[in-house]
Amino acid sequence: MAERLHIRRLGGRGDGIAEGGGATIYVPHALPGETVVVERQGMRARVLAVETASPDRIEPFCPYFGACGGCLTQHMSQPLYRAWKQGILADALAKAGIATRIEPLVDAHGAGRRRITLHARLKDGVRVGYMKPRSHELLAIKTCPVAEPALQRAPEIAHALALVLAKAGKPLDVQITSTETGLDIDIRGHGPLSNSERQGLAAAAGAHDLARIALHGEVVAERRRPLVTMGLAAVSPPPGGFLQATRAGEEALAQIVREACAAARRVADLFAGCGPFSLRLAEAHDIHAVDGDAAALAALDKAARHTPRLRRVTTETRDLFRRPLLPPELARFDAVVMDPPRAGAEAQARQLAAASTPTVVSVSCDAGTFARDAGILVAGGYRLERVVPVDQFKHTPHLEIVGVFRRKHEPSR
């Protein structure tokens, strides 16, 4: 049954929020101030018509918006979008009891996402696309406007690769990354390859001029090494290895990190990955890079050894969730950078809170875990000097954050 709702505010995932019958109702694609006619199912509702539109409502640029589960905010004006996204971070810090100035949102979309993961379904023919909102149902697409230009042919390529593997009938995830030397593919969901499948993928790599194809991280065909520039260095990440979502986002984050570490001599880069911060910082600092991913560190190490004019770079494979660096180890460094996964770095933050490291730079892709770890550092005697939200996940609730922490009473050096 249809009902009329008045939207009061935006939720953390960009849904419009209304109150009805004593309940909070979440309405995707509705904006504050709007009156909408909806079809309601429990706490969620689907817009049937917008009776009174907000002046902040704009026309989405993607033909799949609303049907695709990726972008959630293409209908918002830029002022509303920026205020909402900055508010996600402000709310998280407030809940953690941290009062600080948040710098303006940095637009780091640049040329677009450099990596997308397409899903292939092989029942009743090959279909390739993204998932529909809150669903495991596939939406077939021909292009993705938020991706880099080099990825606009990604659905066609994923379709061709899925055809090679169609006999197994298994659902596949095809991760496609744009690199300086071509597209890098990592396929997930298929078992061991037959000789004909392996030959078919190699032929597809040639037909589509791909740099590399891997299956579950194992290289199947490599025509060129995929290379990503990080400062002076050129890195070949392992198949499926972590990269920041956009090139512009990585540059923006690295610039803030470099500014924060300017006075340091020795820097520890924790959760270093394949080196987006280490390799740039090594232009002016001695670096110790630590991560649990040995393949990523090997890529970092190789790039550092083959790049002139870098200072000393050492690496250590270590599970920082189970074995964080302890205060005696941290005492060797003037600054620590940490860029953990979405779960944050609670164990490492507790060790830093007990140490005397003058500067800590926390990079995070989750406002909640960033605020939790920031609270630990502040309680341990750090001052949160700077907080910068960086928007490389445009049109989504996801946000990259950089926090710069200084010891309130730095030891003299």
C-alpha positions in Angstrom: 0.0 0.0 0.0 1.3 3.4 -0.9 1.9 6.1 1.7 3.2 9.6 1.9 6.4 10.5 3.8 8.3 13.7 4.6 12.1 13.2 4.5 13.8 14.9 7.5 17.5 14.1 7.0 20.1 11.8 5.4 21.4 8.6 6.9 24.9 7.3 6.9 24.4 5.4 3.6 22.7 8.3 1.9 19.1 7.1 2.4 16.5 9.7 3.2 15.1 9.2 6.7 11.5 9.7 7.7 9.5 9.1 10.8 6.2 7.2 10.6 4.1 5.4 13.1 6.8 5.8 15.8 9.4 4.1 13.5 12.4 5.3 11.6 12.0 4.6 7.8 14.9 4.6 5.4 14.1 5.7 1.8 16.8 5.3 -0.8 17.2 8.1 -3.3 15.0 10.6 -1.3 16.4 13.9 0.0 15.8 16.1 3.0 12.8 18.3 2.7 11.1 16.1 0.1 7.6 14.7 0.2 7.6 11.3 -1.4 5.0 8.6 -2.1 6.5 5.2 -1.2 5.9 1.5 -1.0 7.0 0.4 2.4 8.4 -2.9 3.6 9.2 -2.7 7.3 11.9 -0.1 8.0 12.7 0.4 4.3 10.6 2.0 1.6 10.8 2.4 -2.2 10.0 5.7 -3.8 7.1 5.6 -6.2 6.9 9.3 -6.8 8.5 12.6 -5.6 5.6 15.0 -4.9 7.8 17.9 -3.6 11.4 17.8 -4.9 14.3 19.3 -3.0 16.3 22.0 -4.8 19.3 19.8 -4.2 17.9 17.0 -6.4 19.8 16.7 -9.7 19.7 14.4 -12.7 21.9 11.3 -12.3 24.5 10.9 -15.1 24.5 7.1 -15.2 21.8 5.2 -17.0 22.1 2.4 -14.4 21.7 4.6 -11.3 19.0 3.2 -9.0 19.1 -0.2 -10.5 22.8 -0.7 -9.7 24.0 -1.3 -6.2 27.2 0.8 -6.6 26.6 4.5 -6.6 24.1 5.8 -4.1 24.2 9.6 -4.4 24.2 10.7 -8.0 20.9 12.5 -7.4 22.5 14.9 -4.8 23.8 18.4 -5.6 27.5 18.9 -4.8 26.9 21.1 -1.7 24.5 18.6 -0.1 26.8 15.7 -1.0 29.9 17.3 0.4 28.1 18.3 3.6 26.7 14.8 4.0 30.0 13.1 3.4 31.9 15.4 5.8 29.1 14.7 8.3 29.9 11.0 8.3 33.3 11.7 9.7 32.0 14.4 12.1 29.5 12.0 13.6 32.0 9.3 14.1 34.4 11.6 15.9 31.7 13.0 18.0 30.6 9.5 19.1 34.2 8.8 20.1 34.3 12.1 22.2 36.9 13.8 19.9 36.3 17.5 19.2 38.5 18.8 16.4 38.3 20.8 13.2 37.7 18.8 10.1 39.3 20.2 6.9 37.2 20.5 3.8 36.5 17.4 1.8 39.1 16.8 -0.9 37.7 15.7 -4.2 40.0 12.9 -5.3 37.9 11.2 -8.0 40.3 12.4 -10.7 39.8 10.3 -13.9 37.7 7.8 -12.0 38.1 4.4 -10.4 41.2 2.5 -11.6 39.8 -0.9 -10.5 36.4 -2.5 -10.8 35.1 -5.9 -10.0 32.5 -7.3 -12.4 30.4 -10.4 -11.7 29.9 -13.0 -14.4 26.9 -15.4 -14.3 27.1 -18.4 -16.6 23.6 -19.8 -16.4 21.5 -19.5 -19.5 24.3 -17.7 -21.3 27.0 -15.3 -20.1 25.9 -12.1 -18.3 28.4 -9.6 -16.8 27.7 -6.6 -14.5 27.2 -5.4 -11.0 24.8 -6.5 -8.3 21.5 -4.8 -7.8 20.9 -2.8 -4.5 20.7 -5.1 -1.4 20.6 -8.1 -3.7 22.6 -11.0 -5.2 20.8 -10.4 -8.5 23.0 -9.4 -11.4 22.5 -6.2 -13.4 24.1 -6.5 -16.8 26.0 -3.4 -17.8 27.8 -2.2 -20.9 29.9 0.5 -19.3 30.7 2.2 -15.9 30.8 6.0 -16.0 32.7 6.3 -12.7 35.6 4.2 -13.9 38.7 5.4 -15.7 38.4 5.7 -19.5 40.7 2.6 -19.9 38.1 0.5 -18.1 35.1 1.5 -20.3 35.7 -1.7 -22.3 35.9 -3.8 -19.1 32.4 -5.4 -19.4 33.3 -6.6 -22.9 36.6 -8.1 -21.7 35.0 -9.8 -18.7 32.4 -11.3 -21.0 35.1 -12.7 -23.3 37.0 -14.2 -20.4 33.8 -15.7 -18.8 33.0 -17.3 -22.2 36.4 -19.1 -22.0 35.4 -20.5 -18.6 31.7 -21.0 -19.2 31.9 -24.8 -19.3 32.4 -25.0 -15.5 29.2 -23.0 -15.0 30.5 -21.3 -11.9 29.8 -17.7 -10.9 33.0 -15.6 -11.4 34.3 -12.3 -10.1 36.6 -10.5 -12.6 38.7 -7.8 -11.1 40.1 -5.4 -13.7 42.8 -2.8 -12.9 44.0 -0.1 -15.1 47.8 0.3 -15.0 50.3 2.3 -17.0 51.1 -0.7 -19.1 47.6 -2.1 -19.7 44.8 -3.9 -18.0 45.6 -6.3 -15.2 43.0 -9.1 -14.6 42.4 -11.3 -11.6 39.6 -13.9 -11.9 38.0 -15.5 -8.8 35.6 -18.3 -8.4 36.9 -20.9 -10.8 38.7 -24.1 -9.9 41.9 -25.4 -11.5 42.2 -24.7 -15.2 42.2 -27.3 -18.0 44.8 -26.9 -20.7 42.2 -25.6 -23.1 41.0 -23.0 -20.6 44.5 -21.9 -19.9 45.2 -21.6 -23.7 41.9 -19.8 -24.1 42.7 -17.2 -21.5 46.1 -16.6 -23.0 44.5 -16.1 -26.4 42.0 -13.7 -24.9 44.9 -11.7 -23.4 46.4 -11.3 -26.8 43.1 -10.5 -28.5 42.2 -7.8 -26.0 45.8 -6.5 -25.5 45.8 -7.3 -21.8 48.9 -6.9 -19.7 48.3 -9.9 -17.4 45.6 -12.4 -16.5 45.7 -14.3 -13.2 43.4 -16.8 -11.5 43.1 -16.5 -7.7 46.4 -14.6 -7.8 48.3 -17.2 -9.9 49.5 -15.7 -13.2 48.1 -17.5 -16.2 49.4 -15.1 -18.9 51.6 -12.1 -18.7 52.3 -10.1 -21.9 53.7 -7.1 -20.1 54.4 -6.4 -16.4 51.5 -4.3 -15.0 53.2 -1.1 -13.7 51.8 1.6 -11.3 53.8 4.8 -10.7 54.4 5.7 -7.0 56.5 8.8 -6.8 59.8 8.1 -8.6 59.2 4.3 -8.6 57.3 2.0 -10.9 55.7 -0.9 -9.0 54.3 -4.2 -10.3 51.6 -5.1 -7.8 50.8 -8.8 -7.2 47.6 -10.0 -8.9 44.6 -8.6 -7.0 46.9 -6.7 -4.6 45.5 -3.7 -2.8 45.6 -0.3 -4.5 44.0 3.0 -3.6 40.7 3.4 -5.5 41.9 6.3 -7.7 45.3 7.7 -8.8 44.2 11.1 -7.7 43.2 9.7 -4.3 46.6 8.0 -3.8 48.4 11.3 -4.7 46.3 13.3 -2.3 46.8 10.9 0.6 50.5 10.7 -0.1 50.9 14.4 -0.1 49.3 14.8 3.3 51.4 12.0 4.7 54.6 13.5 3.3 53.8 16.9 4.8 53.1 15.3 8.2 56.5 13.4 8.1 58.6 16.3 6.8 60.7 16.6 10.0 61.3 12.9 10.5 64.5 11.0 9.7 63.3 7.4 10.1 59.7 6.5 9.3 57.8 3.2 9.9 55.1 2.5 7.3 52.7 0.0 8.8 50.3 -1.9 6.6 52.5 -0.6 3.8 51.1 -2.8 1.0 53.1 -2.4 -2.2 54.4 1.0 -1.2 52.2 4.0 -2.1 53.5 5.9 0.9 56.9 4.1 1.5 58.2 4.7 -2.0 57.3 8.4 -1.9 58.6 8.9 1.6 61.8 7.2 0.7 62.7 10.2 -1.5 63.6 12.0 1.8 63.5 9.5 4.7 64.8 6.1 5.7 61.8 3.7 5.6 60.9 0.5 7.3 57.8 -1.0 5.6 55.8 -3.6 7.4 52.8 -5.7 6.1 51.4 -9.2 6.4 51.3 -9.6 2.7 54.7 -10.9 1.6 53.9 -10.6 -2.1 53.0 -6.9 -1.8 56.2 -6.3 0.2 58.3 -8.1 -2.4 56.8 -5.8 -5.1 57.7 -2.8 -2.9 61.2 -4.0 -2.3 61.9 -4.7 -6.0 60.6 -1.2 -6.9 62.8 0.4 -4.3 65.9 -1.5 -5.4 65.4 -0.5 -9.0 64.7 3.2 -8.3 67.6 5.6 -8.1 67.8 8.4 -5.6 65.8 6.7 -2.9 67.0 6.4 0.7 67.3 3.2 2.6 64.1 1.0 2.5 63.8 -2.1 4.6 60.8 -4.5 4.7 59.3 -6.9 7.3 56.6 -9.4 6.8 54.5 -9.3 10.0 50.8 -9.7 11.0 50.3 -6.4 12.7 46.9 -7.5 14.1 48.5 -10.3 16.1 52.0 -8.8 16.5 51.9 -5.0 16.5 55.2 -3.2 16.8 55.9 -2.7 20.5 57.2 0.5 22.2 60.9 -0.5 22.2 60.6 -1.2 18.4 58.7 2.0 17.8 61.4 4.0 19.6 63.6 3.7 16.5 61.3 5.9 14.5 60.5 9.6 14.4 57.2 9.0 12.7 54.8 6.1 12.1 52.4 5.9 9.2 49.6 3.3 9.4 47.0 2.5 6.7 45.1 -0.6 7.9 42.2 -2.3 6.3 38.6 -1.3 7.2 38.9 -3.1 10.6 41.4 -0.5 11.7 44.5 -0.9 13.8 43.3 -1.1 17.4 46.2 -3.3 18.6 48.8 -1.1 17.0 47.2 2.1 18.2 47.4 0.7 21.8 51.1 0.1 21.4 51.6 3.6 20.0 49.7 5.1 22.9 52.3 3.5 25.2 55.2 4.6 23.1 57.0 8.0 22.6 56.9 8.3 18.8 56.6 12.0 18.1 54.3 11.7 15.0 51.7 9.3 14.0 49.8 9.5 10.7 46.7 7.4 10.5 45.1 6.7 7.1 41.8 5.0 7.2 38.9 4.0 4.9 36.4 3.7 7.7 35.2 6.6 9.8 34.2 4.4 12.8 37.4 2.5 13.2 39.4 5.7 12.5 37.6 7.4 15.4 38.1 4.4 17.7 41.9 4.3 17.0 42.1 8.1 17.2 40.5 8.0 20.7 43.1 5.5 21.8 45.9 7.7 20.6 44.4 10.9 22.2 43.9 9.1 25.5 47.6 8.0 25.3 48.8 11.6 25.1 48.6 12.5 21.4 47.1 15.7 20.0 45.0 15.4 16.9 46.6 18.1 14.8 44.9 17.6 11.5 42.0 15.6 10.0 41.4 15.5 6.3 38.6 13.7 4.5 39.5 12.5 1.0 36.8 11.6 -1.4 38.1 8.9 -3.8 35.0 6.7 -3.4 32.7 9.3 -5.0 28.9 8.7 -5.0 29.2 6.2 -2.2 29.3 6.4 1.7 32.9 5.3 1.8 35.5 7.9 2.8 39.2 8.0 3.1 40.6 9.9 6.1 44.0 11.1 7.2 44.7 12.1 10.8 48.0 13.6 11.9 48.8 13.1 15.6 51.7 14.7 17.6 52.9 13.9 21.0 51.9 16.8 23.3 55.3 16.8 24.8 57.8 15.6 22.2 61.1 14.4 23.6 64.0 16.6 22.6 66.2 15.2 19.9 
